[in-house]
Amino acid sequence: MTINFSWFNCRRVTLLALLVGLGACSSTSPDSTQASPEVLSIPTVVVPLTFLQILEQAELAENNGQAFSRNQYLLQAAELATSSQQCQRVHAILTPIYALLSSEQLAQAKLYRAQCAHPKDSYQTRLTLLDAPTSSVSIQQQQWHAKAAIYEALFDARNAVNAHIKSQDYDIEYVWRLTQKIPAEQLQLSGNTEMDGFVQLTKLLRENALNQYELASQLTQFQYQYPTHPLVRNLPAEIIGLLQIRNDTAQRVAVLLPLTGRLAAQAQHIKQGIVAAYLARQSQQFASEQMIDSLYFVDTNTQTDEGLIAAIEEADLIIGPLLKPKLELILPHIKPSQQLLGLNRLDPATENIPLDTAPTAEFSINTIVNNHTFFALSPEDEAEQIAEFMFTQQYQQPILIHAPDRTATRMAEAFTARWQALTQHSSTITLSFTDNKSMRKAIGDALGVQQSRDRISILERYLGQEMFSVTRNRKDIDAFVVFANAKQTELINPMIEASISTFSDDIQPVFASSRSYNHKLNKNSLRDLQNVIFIDMPWLLDDTLNITLLSQYETVFSEASTAQKRLFAFGYDALNLIGKIRPLQQVHGLILPGLTGSLAINDKNQVTRTLPRAKITTRQIEHLTSE
């Protein structure tokens, strides 16, 4: 048995070659019959041994026939190399000795292998390595910590929390923040009191964060139910903050929209959504809701810059503007006592406006962080959500197809950036097109269909006769992602199906955004889009959501297009965020069910939307549950 230690000097190569060339002359089981205590255990030293010194001790143990002690030294060297992320050394040391280790030593070796994973090791391979049995509490703790890191990389928050807790050595604040990432459907009791305490308090918080009185009542019950739980002694800061939030009894709300000009039609549908939400709120008058004393609209196209600033002077909360230049204009003029819900997002370069541009001393960067929230129907968010879902489902090699327009190109860039960040892949297969012919050729080339045809032609010429054959496609492609409008997707999807080998029983899924779906699909469209999996607003996918509102909307706007329905929902959710922004800011994982999606606020004060998935069949749209 030999191994290449090209990273070592010549003397050490000779030493390690001796150590790993154990073969038939070494015992494969721990040697417990030796009498000399000096070579049976690793000596305790004041100054830690260096990597080379540990190898010298291993050589000495080898020369004395002490296989168990030699292996212990080699494991110590592997541990030192793991801690400094010198993974090549770790694999070089461990690979030759796996078969020579005792059960306890093997658990230790597998731990280091998992912590310093081989490039070909999958996450599942590493988790299997970490299941090695051991009686060492220290190794068990390290196994659970390593598992937690892997589960976090897989966005499996529940198992990550469970692993941290089982390690019995965790940062309570970190695990609490991680618990907030657990999806609602996974907040189930496990029978482990410590784990269940985290789950119960998370459920309690999400269900009652918007109602201070109920939150306080439920918190008292939690403290009685889990009196010794660490969360009782270390109550999360956001819960304390929620209990201290002052609810205003009246709100003057200014809505800034381009009600005339080029975007007037879109702005009118947003306005209708805001008005509908306002009327619903005023009629319900929930005690937990902030009352709106007055609601007024300002046309950003007819106001001068000075007039626009004056129009928001007395407002408690400003919704809008819709256009970035207007948003940048008013941002420095928002007072600390005011709340801004911008209906767009600023570019990263302008999110933090320099202090010297502020007209008043009240403006500061902290004001932006605390009082400015941004809500936009961002297509990039959809692209990133698709990438994250595909990653959690362990897709490996998708083909990305996008239309040449600006929106589709932005989505393709967002998907690629997120996919590469998640998978550590340096490149993705991306196709665009100018017409149907170029798209058909691009898909065929990416799947290797043309190469298959070329091979068939070569064989026919060589044999001098026509062959019965069927072209085949590449087998490493496991999914497609399409960013295009509904009509374009209706052409692309059949091309993909036609390019897949008839010998394959596998159906590569086609993932798409809301742009690929039109709620007025006819039978031909359903046929051409069959098997496409897409995401879209609940307002368009779930006809049981807010039935009264939907009935009223379809009566008044019977001819509304899909885009217009989305804008109405956007306005409706914007007004419904009033009174809920601060709790959403404070509670990571708190979700507000909305018409446009499940709404949350991230650390950039941006409202994010999680959209449900659906699958198109030849007859209907099938809703897909979380997988």
N, C-alpha and C positions, 0 to 999 in steps of 0.2 A: 504494500500500500504506500503510495507516494503522493506528494502534493507540491505544487509550485508556490514558493514563497519569494516571488521576484521582488517584493518590497523590502526584503531583509538583506543585510550584508552577508558576505560569503560565509563567515564563521557561523552565523545563526542559521543559515540554510542547512549547513551540515548538522547542527544541533537538532533542528526541527525534523529533518529527514530521519534522524535516529529516533526521535520521539514518536513520529507517526508511523514508522515502519515497524509496528509492533508485531503484526502477523501471528505466527504460530508460537513464538517464544513468550507471548504475554498472556496472562490470565484474563478471561472475559468476565470474571466475577470479582467482587470486592475481596481483597486478601486480608482476612481478620486474624491470621495465625502468627503474624510477625510479633516479635517480642520488643523490638526497639521503639520506645515511645517517640524518639526524635524524628522518625520518618513515618509514623502512623498518622500524624495530624499536622495541619499547617501551623507553624509556630506563630505565636502572637508577638508582634514587633511594635515598637513605638513609632518608627518611621515606616510608612507604607512602602511595600516593595514596588519597584518599577516593573513594567511589562517584561523587560529582559531578565530582571532578577527572578521573577516568578518562573520564567521558562528554565532558568538555570536550576532552580529548586526542583522543577519537574524532571529535568535531566538526571539530577542526583537521585531522586526517587526511582526513576527508571533503572538506573545502574544498580540500585540496591534491591531490585525485584519487587518494589512496592507499587503494584498496579493501582490500587485504590487511592493511595496518596498522590501518585502521579496524575491520575485523573482529576483529583481535587485541585491540584495546582493548575492544570490546564483549564479547568472551569473558572478558576479565579482569574486567569489571564483573559479568558473570553468575557468575563464580567467587566474587567477593566476596559477591554476594547469596546464593549457594548456601550459603556457609559460615555465614551468619547466618540461614539458613532464611527468607529473604524471597522466597518462591517466586513471588509475583505478579510481582515485578520480573524474576525469571529468565525466566519464560514471555514476558513483554512484550518483553524484549530479544532472545530467541532466535527466536521465531516468525517475524518478518519476514526473517531473514537466513539461514535454513537453506539455501535454494537458491543462496546467494551464497558459500558456504564451500568451501574446499579440502577434500580428503579428511582431512587431519590435523585441520583445524579442526572438521570435522563430527564426528569422534570425540570431540573435546573438548566440543562443544555437546551431543551425545547423552549424554555422561557427566553433565553438569550437569542435563539434563532427567530422567535416571533418578534422580539423587540428590535432586532436588526434584520428585518426580513430580506430574503433573497428577492431579486427583481421579479422572479417568476412566481413568487408566492401570492396567492389570492388572499383576500380577507378571510375567507372561510378556512383556508389552509392554516392561517395564523391562529384563528380561534380554536381549531382542532389541536394545534400544538399546545395551546394554553390550557387544555383540558387534562394534561398529564397529571396523574395522582401524586400527591406529596403530603407528608406529615409536617413539613416545615411551615410554620405560620408566616415567616418572612416571604418564602417563595409563593405561598398562596396569595398574600397581599399583592405581591408584584404581578401575579397572574391576573388578578381581578383588575388592577390598575391598567394593565396592558389591554385587557378585554374592553374596558371602558373607553380607552382611546380609539380602539377599532370601531366600536359601536357608534361613537361620536362621528367618526369619519364616514360612516354609513348613514348618518342622520337618524339613527335608531336611538332616540333619546331615552325611551323607557328602559331598554336593556342597558344603556350606558349608566343611568341612575342606579339601577339594580346592582350593576357591577361595582360602582363606587361604594355603595352601602355595604355590600358583602366584603369589601376589603377591610372594613372597620377602621379605616384610616383615610378620612376624606375631609375636605373643606366644606362645611355646611352651606356657606353662601354660594359656592360654586355649584354644588349639587342642586340647591334650590333653583338657581338660574337655569340649570339644565332641565330640571323638572318642568319648567314653564314651556319648554319646547315640545313636550309630549302632546300628540294630537288628542282631541277630546275623546275619540272612540277607544283610545288605549288607556284612559284613566280608570283602570279597573283594579280592585283590591287583589292582593296576591297571597294574603295570609301571613306575610312578614310584617310585623307591627311597625318596624322602622320605615320600611318602604311605603306601607299603607298610609303612614302619617304624612309623608310628602305628597302622596297622591290625593288624599282627602283635603288637605289644605289648599292644594292647587285647584281642585274642583270647586271648593268653597269660594275661593277668590274669583274664579272665572264666572261663577253663577251669580255672585252678589257684589261684584266690584262697582257696579253702577247704582247700587242702593246702599247707602251708608248704614241705615238702621238695620237692615237685614244682615249686612256684613258683620256688624258688631254682635248681633244675636248669634249667628252661626259660629263666629269665632269663639264665643264663650262655650258653646257646646263642644267645639273641637278641643278646647283646653281641658274640659272634664273627661273627654273620651281618651285623650292621649296625654295624661298628666306628666309623664316622664320623657316625652319625646323632645329631642333637641330643638325642634322648631318652637316649642312652647317657651323654652328658655331664651331662644334667639329669634324672636318674632321678626319676619322679613320687613325691611324698611318700607317697601311699597304698601304693605297693609297699614302700617302706622300712618303713612302719608295719605292714603285714601280716607282714613277715618278723620283726618284733619282738614280735608278739602272743604272749602266754604262754597255752598251752592247759591248762586245769585238768584234772586226772585224775579228779576226783570232783565231783558236783553233788548238792546237796540241793534238790529242787524242790518248792515248795508251789504247789498249784493252788487258787485261790479262786473258787468257783462257788456260785450259789444253788440248791443241790441239793434244797431243799424250798421249798414255797410256789408262788406264781403261775408262776414261770419254771422250775420243777423239770424239766418234760418236756424243754424246750430244753437245759437245762444237762446233763441225763443224756446226750443225744446228743453234746454237746461232750466230755463226760467219756469216752465210748466211743471217740471219735477220738483223744484224748490217750493212753488206755491202749493202743490199737492201735499207735500210733506208738512208744510206749515199748517194747512187746514186740518190735516189729520192730527197733528200735535195739539192744536188749539181745542179740538173737539174731545180728545181723550183726557187731557189735563191730568196726566199721571203726577202723583205727588213727587216722584223721584226725578221728573223731567224739569229742566230749566224753562220757565215761561218766557215767551218772546213778547215783549211789550210792543215793538214796532218792527216792521219789515219793509224796507224800501230799496228800489232798484236804481242803479246809476248806469247810464249809457257811457261806456268808456270811449266811444267813438265821437261823441258830441261835446265832451268836456275837455277843457284845456287842462294842462298839467296842474296849474294852480287850482282850478275848479275841482279836479278829482281829489286832490289832497284836502281841500276844504270840505268835500262831501263826506269824508270819513272821519272828520274831526270829532264828532259827537257819538260815533258808533262804539258800542261795546265789542262787537264782533264783526269782522269783515269777511265775506265770502267772495273770492275772486282776487284779482282779475283773471281772465282766461288767457290773455296773451302775455308772454314773458316780458316784453319791454315795459308794459304797464305794471307788471308785478315788481320789476326791479325799481320802477319809479316810486311806488308807494312804500316799499319795504322800509326804507330809513325813517319814514314818518309814522310808523306804528308805535304807539306809546306802550310802556310796560303794562299798563292796565288794560290794554286792548288785546284781543285774540285775532290772529289772522289765519284763515283757511284758504290758502292760495289754490286756485283751480289749475295749477300747472306746477312744474318743477323748474328750478333754476339750474343753469349749467353749473358744473362743479367749480368753475373759476369765479362765479359770481354769487355762490351760496353765502359766503362771508364777505359782506360789503365793508370796506375799510371805514374806520371810525371817522376819518376826516371828511367823509361824504355826508355824515349825519347832520341835519339842520338843527337838531335839538340835543341838549345834554342828556336827555332821557334815553336816547338810542344807544344800544351797546350790542356787542356780539352775543352776550348772554340773553338778550331779548330775543334774538333770532332763534336761539336754541330752545328757549322755554315757551315763547308765545307765538311762534310761526310754525304752522303745519302746512304741508303741501299734499294736495290730493289731485291725481291726474290719472286718466285712462291710458297709462303708458303701455304701448305694445311691447317694449323691451321686457317689462315685468312678465308678460305671458311667455316670452321666449325663454327667460331664465327659469320659470316654473316648469316648463316642459323639460328642460335640461336636468333639473333636479329630480324630477319624477323618473326620468329614464335612467339616471344614475342609480337611484335607489332600487330600481328593478333590474340592475346589473346588465344593461345593454352595453355592448362593447364597441361596435363599429357601425354607427349610423351614417347614412348619406343625407346631407343637408341640401335641399333644393329651395331656391328662393326666386321670386319675381325680380325684375330689374328696377322696380320703383323704389323710392327713398325709404318708405316705411318698411317694406320687406327686407331691404338691405340692412337697415338698422336692427331689425329683429334677428337677422342672420348673424350679425356681428355680436349682438348680446348673447345669443345662444352659444356661439363658438367660444367666446370669452369665458362664460360660465362652465361650459363643458370641459374646456381645457383646464380650468382651475380645479374642477372636481376630479377629473381622471388623470391629470398630469400628462395628457397627450399633447404633443407639440403641434399637431396639425389635425384637421378634420377634412373629410371629403365634401367639398362644397360645389354645387352646380348652380348656374344661372342660365338664362335663356333670353333670346330675342323673339323667337317664334316657335311654333310647334315642332318643326323639323329639327331645329337646333336642340330643343329639349329632348326629343326622342333619341337623337344621337348621343347626347351627353349622358343620359341614363344608361343606354346600352354600353357605352365605353366604361362608365364607372363600375358597372356590374360585370364587366369582362365578357359581355355577350358577343361583341365583334371578334374578340380573340378566339372564342369558341368556334365561330363561323370560319375564321381564317384557318384554324387547325383542320376543320372538316374539309375545306377546299384543298389544302395541301395533301391530305390523305387520298382524296378523290383523284388528284392529278397523279399521285404516286401509283395508285392501283389501276388507274385508267378506266374507272367506272364510277357511276353514281352510287353513293352510299345512302342507306336509310339512316338518318341521324336526326337528333334533336339538340339544338343548342342548349348549353348550360350556362349558369351564372356563377359568380363568386359566392362561396359559402360563408365567408367571414362577415358579410353584411347582414346585420340582424334587425335593422329598423331604418325607416325613412322619416325625415322631418321636412315638412313643407310650409313655407311662409309665402302665401299667395292669396288672392281673393277667391271667392267661391267659383267663379267661372273658370279661372285658371286651374284651380285644384281639380275641377271636373275633367280637365284634359290631362293633367299630370297623373292622377291616380290610375286610370286605365293603362297608361304607358308603363307604369311601374309593374302592374299585374302582368302585362304582356311580356315583360323582360325577365320574369322569374321562371326558372326551369319548371316544366311540367312534371319532372321526375321528383320534385320536392314536395313533401307534405306540409312543410312549414310555411306559414303565412307571415311574412315580415310586416309588422304593423306600420302604419303611416300615421304619424302624429302631426297635428295642425293646430293653428291658433283660431281665435274667434273670427278672424277675417275669412276663413275658409267655409264659414257657415252662414247660410241665409235662412231665416225662419220660415220662408215661403218656398221651400224646396218642392219641386214636382217629382213625379215618378222617375223621369229620366235622370234627374239630378241625383236622386237617392241611389239609383243603379250605378251611376258613374262614381259616386263617392262612397260606395259600400266599403266597410272595414276601416274607414278613416276614423281615428280617435282624436277628438278635439276638445278644447276647453272654451267655456263661454260663461257669461253672467247667469246666475240663477234666475234672474228676471226673464231670460229668454228660454231657459231649459226646463224650468219647473212651473207648470201652470197651476200648482197647488199653493204657490207662494203668494201670500197677500191676495187672496181671491177677489176680495171686494175692490181693491185698487185696480187689479188687472181688468175686471169687468168694466169699471168706470172708464179706464183708459181706452179700452178697445171700442167702447161706445162713442167716445168723443173723437178718438184718433184711429178710426177703422182702417184708414189707408196708410198708416205710419210704416215706414221702412224699418229694417233691422237697425240701421245706424241711428235713426231717430229714437227708437225705443231705448237704445243704449244711452243716448244723451239725456233722456227723461230720467232714467234710473240714476245716472250720474248726479243730476240735480237733486233728486229725492234723497240720495244717501248723503250728499253734502250738507243739507240742512239737518238731517238726523244725527250728524256728528256733533251738533251743538250740545254741550253739556257732557259729552263723553270723551272729549279729546284728552283731558288731563288723566282720567283713569287709564285710557289706552296708552298714554305716554308712560305712565308709571308701572304698568303691569305687563311685563313681557309675556306674550302668549295669550293675553286677553283678546278675545275675538268678538266683534260686533257683526252679527248676521245682517247683511244688506242685500239690496237688489243687484248691486254690481259685483258681489262676492263676499267672502268672509273678510272683514276689514280689521286691520291691525295697524299699529304705528311703530316703525322701526327706529333705530338709534339716530337716524338722520332727520327725524320728525317728518317722515314721508308716510302717507297712508298707503299700505300695501294691500293687495287683493289676492286671496286664494280662490281660484275658480274651480268649479266642479268639472269632471270629465264626462264625456258622452261618446257613444259609438254610433256611426251611421250604418244602418242596414238597408236592405232593399225595400223595406216596408215602413220603417220608423226610426226614431232616434232613441237609443237605449241609454239610460243613465248608468254610469259605472260607479260603484262604491269604492271607497278607499282600499287600496291593495297593500 
